[in-house]
Amino acid sequence: MLTTLTQKINPKHAAVLVIDMQNDFCHENGVIAKQGRDMTFKKAMAPKLVRFLSEARRHRVPVIFIRQINLKETLSDAAREQKRRTQPKYGKLICRKGSWGSRFYAVAPEPGEIVVTKHRYSAFADTNLDLILRSVGIRTLIMTGVATNACVESTARDGFMKDYYIVFLSDCTATSSQEDHEATLRNINTYFGVVADSSELVNIWQKAG
């Protein structure tokens, strides 16, 4: 059992998941921004994530990128209805395959780093993420990216249900509403894992050498 933050984020069995840092979700010219969503929090978070990933790599913590790719063939009626109901300006697929909107924003995988493609909020839904993590002995997921209350939270919840320890970074996740962001942090910290600031993790890694 891993009981302390130091134990949980040991590079021997922890990995950073970078969720949906893509133009359509984060860029001011992306689909989400054109729908009228506030990009302020995501833009402010991005430089912090850049710095954190640099430190994670320096301490040999595996970094795994998750990207959303939407196809007409993978967009179900239920998903279409949800988009129609909650996003009246929804006019085209977000992160279409091969589009500018699907490209990574602010951060990108380095050579050799794994990229997992998903078609649902959770990175565990019908992907090979769980197989990859278990094959290399990962026990703890360090959660980063967007959106805090949708894809990052969904992935964290599913990860916990699959028996991974969850460390959710408050300053390296973001969404369009600070209220929604904070609600997720409370929920994660209560039921699914531990919420931490990226500086806490970096300090632990630096002290461990």
N, C-alpha and C positions, 0 to 999 in steps of 0.2 A: 504494500500500500504506500502510495506517495502522499504525504500529508503536508509538506511545506512547499512553498513556491520554488525554493531552490531545488528540491527534489524533482518537482514536476517539469521544470524547464531545462533539465540536464540535456546538453546537446546529444548525448548518446541515445536518447529516446524521445526527444521533442522535435516537432516540425512546425514551421510557420506556414499557414495557409493564407494566400493573398486572393481575396474574393472579388471578382468582377471589377477590377480597376481598368475600365474600358471607356473609350471616348463617349459612347452613347449614354453611359451612366454618370460620367464625371465632367466632361468638357462642356464649356459654355455654348458650343455649337452642336452638342449632342441632342439626341431625341428627347431625353428627360428634361433638359433645360428648355427646349422649345415647347414643351408641354406646360411651362410656367413654374417648374419646380425650382426651389432655391438651391444653388450650387455652392453657396458660401462656405458651408461646413466641410464639404468634400474638398474644395480647393485649399482650405486651411489645413486639412488633415494630410494631404498628399506629401508635402515636404517632410513631415514627421515620419511618414512611412518610408520614404526614401532613406532617411538617416537610420531608421531602425533596421531595415533590410541590410544595409551596409554592415551594421554591427553583427547581425545574425550570421551573415556570411563569414565575417571575420572570425567568429567563434565556431564556425563549422556547423551551424544549425541548418538542417535542410530547409529549403524554401520551395514550396509547391504553389504554382499559379493555377487558379481556377478561372475559367472564362465561360461566359454565357454565349452560346451560339443558337440563334433561333432560325428555324426553317418552317415553312408552311406545313411540312410533313410531321413536325413534332409539336405544333401548336394545337392543342386539343380544344374541343368546344368549350370545356369548362374554363380553360385559360383565356380563350377569346371573350367569354362572357364576363369574366372578372376584369379584364382590361377595358371592355366597353363600359362597365358599370363604374369603375373607379377612375378611369382616365378618359374623359370625354374627348380629349384632343388626340387620342391614340389613333394615328393614321397609317403607320407602317411598322413593320417588324423592328424591334430593337435588336441591335447587334446581329444583323443579318450576316450570313456567312460571306466572307471576303470583302465586307464593307469597311469603310473608314471607321464607322461607329464601333465595330467589333475589335479594333486594335487597342492595345494596351495604352493606358494613360499614366504618365508620370513615372511609372515603374515598368519593368519588363524582365522576363526571365533571362538569366545568363546561360551560356552554353552548359548543357548537361542538366539543367533544372527541369523538373517535370511540369508539364502543362496538362491539366485535365479539363475536358470540355463537358459542360453540362447543358441541359435543356429545361431544367426546373430550378426553383429557388435553391433547393439543397444540393450541394455538391456530391452528396451520397446517393441521390436519386438516379438509379439506372446508369451509374458510371463505374469505373474500376478504381475509384479512390480508395475504398476500404481495402481492396486487395493490395494496392501499392503500399499503403501505410503498414499493414500487417506484415508484408513481405520483408520490409526493412526494419521491423521492430519498433515502430513508433507507438508511443503510449499517450503522449500529450499533444494536443493541437493548440497552437497559439494563433488566435483568430484576428485577422486584419481585413480591411477592405470595405466595400459597400454592398448593399446598404445595410447599416447596422440592424435595422428592425425587420429586414426581409431575408435576403440571401445569406448574410453572415449569421444572423440568429438561427435561421432554418438549418444551416449546416452545423452550427454549434449544438443545437438540440439533437440532431440525428447522430452527431459524433458522440455525444454523451450516452445516447441510447445504445450505441455500439461499444460502450465501455471505454471510451477515450477520456482522459482528463482534459478539461477545457480551461484555457487561460485566454480571456477575452480582453483585448487591449482597448482601453477607453479612448486613448488619444490617436490610435491608428485605425479606427473605424469611424464611419460617418454616414449620415443620411440627410434628407432635406429638412428635417425638423429636429431641433435640439430636444424638444419634449419627447419625441419618439425615441431618440437616441438614448436618453436617460432612462426611459421606461424599460427598454431592452436591457440596459446595464443592471438595473435593479432586479429584473427577472432572472437574468443569467446568474447573478451573484447569489440569488436566493435558492435556485433550483438546479442549475446545470453546470456550474463551475465557479471560477474565481475571476473577478475583474481586477485588472492591474494597469498601471501606466508603463509605457515602453521603457522609461528610464529605470524603473525598478528591475526589469529583466536585464538590461544592459549592465547595471551595477553589479548584479549577481554574477553575470558571466565574466566581468572584468576581475572581480575578486577571486573567482575560481581559476583565473589565468587561462 
